[in-house]
Amino acid sequence: MPNYKRARFGTTYFFTVVTHQRRKILCLDPCREILRDVMKQTRDAYPFTIEAMVLLPEHLHCIWKLPENDTNYSMRWGMIKKEFTKRARDVVEKMVGTAHPTASRMKHGEGTMWQRRFWEHEIRDQEDFNAHVEYIHYNPVKHGLARAPIDWEYSSFGRYVKEGIYDREWGAGRDITFDEAIGNE
């Protein structure tokens, strides 16, 4: 079992954010760069720490720790999604074509880059944190994108290996279930 760093809880959240119609755009080089820049810009204006993250073609998972007494992650995600949409629109249209908005999206003036909402979960304790970090790092294997977490470059797994939290072979050679990853088995 990995030796995790301790996270403070109460302002630590797990997120899943998905592209509109699950368009596979997030791992495209220009989109990754834009997302990285937009997240940095947002963190500079409204601080948060990325505890763990994985970027997959059509969705991402991450754990953020916000400053004490600050739970306004919705505003941060709104800024990230809006600025990414503005900066990536032309790139995405050239590389994968134009998505077609629904009548509801048109009525509300919404773009076609992201699903309307995101999923969040407040991290309750160290066990919950550990399980979600493992879920994040194993996700590329679960989706058949890599044979082992170390093989997927768009993840914080490599940082965890460098910090001695994970062995580089963690998650290689066997499938784990979601229940195992979140500690229910």
C-alpha positions in Angstrom: 0.0 0.0 0.0 1.4 3.4 -0.9 2.6 5.8 1.9 0.4 8.9 1.3 1.1 12.4 2.4 -1.5 13.6 4.9 -4.1 15.9 3.5 -6.1 18.4 5.6 -9.8 17.7 5.1 -12.9 19.9 5.0 -11.7 21.9 2.0 -10.4 18.9 -0.1 -12.6 17.7 -3.0 -12.5 15.0 -5.7 -13.9 16.1 -9.1 -14.9 14.6 -12.4 -15.3 16.9 -15.3 -16.4 15.6 -18.7 -16.3 17.1 -22.2 -19.6 17.8 -24.1 -20.7 14.6 -25.9 -17.5 12.9 -24.5 -15.5 14.5 -27.3 -11.9 13.2 -27.1 -10.1 16.5 -27.0 -8.4 16.9 -23.6 -5.2 14.9 -24.5 -4.6 16.8 -27.7 -1.3 18.7 -27.3 -2.8 22.2 -27.8 -5.8 21.5 -25.5 -3.5 20.1 -22.7 -1.4 23.2 -22.9 -4.4 25.5 -22.9 -6.0 23.6 -19.9 -2.7 23.8 -18.0 -2.4 27.5 -18.6 -6.0 28.2 -17.7 -5.7 26.2 -14.5 -2.6 28.1 -13.5 -4.2 31.4 -14.3 -7.2 30.4 -12.1 -4.9 29.1 -9.3 -3.0 32.4 -9.4 -6.3 34.4 -9.0 -8.0 32.0 -6.6 -5.5 29.6 -5.0 -6.0 25.9 -4.7 -3.6 22.9 -4.7 -3.9 20.0 -7.1 -3.3 17.0 -4.9 -3.8 14.4 -7.7 -5.0 14.5 -11.2 -5.4 12.4 -14.4 -6.3 13.8 -17.8 -8.1 11.3 -20.1 -9.3 12.1 -23.7 -12.8 13.0 -22.7 -12.7 13.6 -19.0 -10.5 14.4 -16.0 -10.4 13.5 -12.4 -8.6 15.5 -9.7 -8.4 16.3 -6.1 -8.1 19.9 -5.0 -7.3 21.4 -1.6 -8.7 24.8 -1.2 -7.6 27.5 1.3 -9.1 27.2 4.7 -12.7 28.6 4.9 -13.0 28.6 1.1 -15.3 26.2 -0.6 -16.0 28.1 -3.8 -14.8 25.4 -6.2 -17.8 26.1 -8.5 -16.5 29.6 -9.3 -13.0 28.2 -10.1 -14.4 25.4 -12.4 -16.6 28.0 -14.1 -13.5 30.2 -14.8 -11.5 27.2 -16.1 -14.3 25.9 -18.3 -15.1 29.4 -19.7 -11.5 30.4 -20.5 -10.7 27.0 -21.9 -13.7 27.2 -24.2 -12.7 30.6 -25.4 -9.1 29.7 -26.1 -9.5 26.2 -27.4 -12.6 26.6 -29.7 -10.7 27.2 -32.9 -8.1 24.5 -32.2 -10.8 21.9 -31.4 -12.9 22.7 -34.5 -9.8 22.4 -36.7 -8.7 19.1 -35.1 -12.0 17.3 -34.4 -14.7 19.3 -36.0 -17.6 21.3 -34.6 -20.0 19.9 -32.0 -23.6 20.6 -32.5 -25.3 22.3 -29.6 -28.7 21.2 -28.3 -31.7 23.5 -28.3 -31.3 23.8 -24.5 -27.6 24.8 -24.8 -28.4 27.4 -27.4 -31.3 28.7 -25.2 -28.9 29.1 -22.3 -26.0 30.5 -24.3 -23.8 27.5 -23.5 -20.9 26.2 -25.5 -20.1 22.7 -26.7 -16.8 22.1 -25.0 -17.9 20.8 -21.6 -20.8 18.9 -20.0 -23.0 21.4 -18.2 -22.1 20.2 -14.7 -19.3 18.4 -12.9 -19.3 15.8 -10.1 -17.7 16.6 -6.8 -17.2 14.7 -3.6 -15.9 16.2 -0.4 -13.0 14.1 0.9 -14.0 12.9 4.4 -10.7 11.5 5.9 -7.3 10.0 5.0 -8.9 6.7 3.9 -11.2 8.5 1.6 -8.3 10.6 0.2 -6.2 7.5 -0.4 -9.0 5.6 -2.2 -9.7 8.6 -4.5 -6.0 9.1 -5.3 -5.8 5.4 -6.2 -8.9 5.7 -8.3 -7.4 8.7 -10.2 -4.1 7.0 -10.8 -5.6 3.7 -11.9 -8.2 5.3 -14.2 -6.1 5.1 -17.5 -5.7 1.4 -16.9 -9.4 0.9 -16.2 -10.3 2.7 -19.5 -7.7 0.6 -21.5 -5.5 3.5 -22.2 -2.4 2.1 -20.5 -1.2 -1.3 -19.1 0.0 0.3 -15.9 -0.4 3.8 -14.3 3.2 4.6 -14.9 2.6 4.2 -18.7 0.1 7.1 -18.7 1.9 10.5 -19.0 -1.1 12.7 -18.3 -1.3 12.0 -14.6 0.2 12.9 -11.2 1.3 9.3 -10.8 4.8 10.1 -11.9 5.1 12.8 -9.2 3.9 10.4 -6.6 6.5 7.9 -7.7 9.3 10.6 -7.5 8.1 11.5 -4.0 8.3 7.9 -2.9 4.6 7.5 -2.3 4.1 4.9 -5.0 6.4 2.2 -6.3 6.5 2.5 -10.1 5.0 -0.9 -10.5 1.8 -0.1 -8.5 -1.3 -1.0 -10.4 0.5 -3.0 -13.1 -0.5 -6.6 -13.9 -3.9 -6.8 -12.3 -7.2 -5.1 -12.7 -8.8 -3.6 -9.6 -12.5 -2.8 -9.2 -13.9 0.6 -8.4 -15.0 -0.8 -5.0 -11.4 -1.8 -4.3 -10.1 1.6 -5.4 -12.5 3.4 -3.1 -12.0 1.0 -0.2 -15.3 -0.9 -0.3 -13.7 -4.4 -0.7 
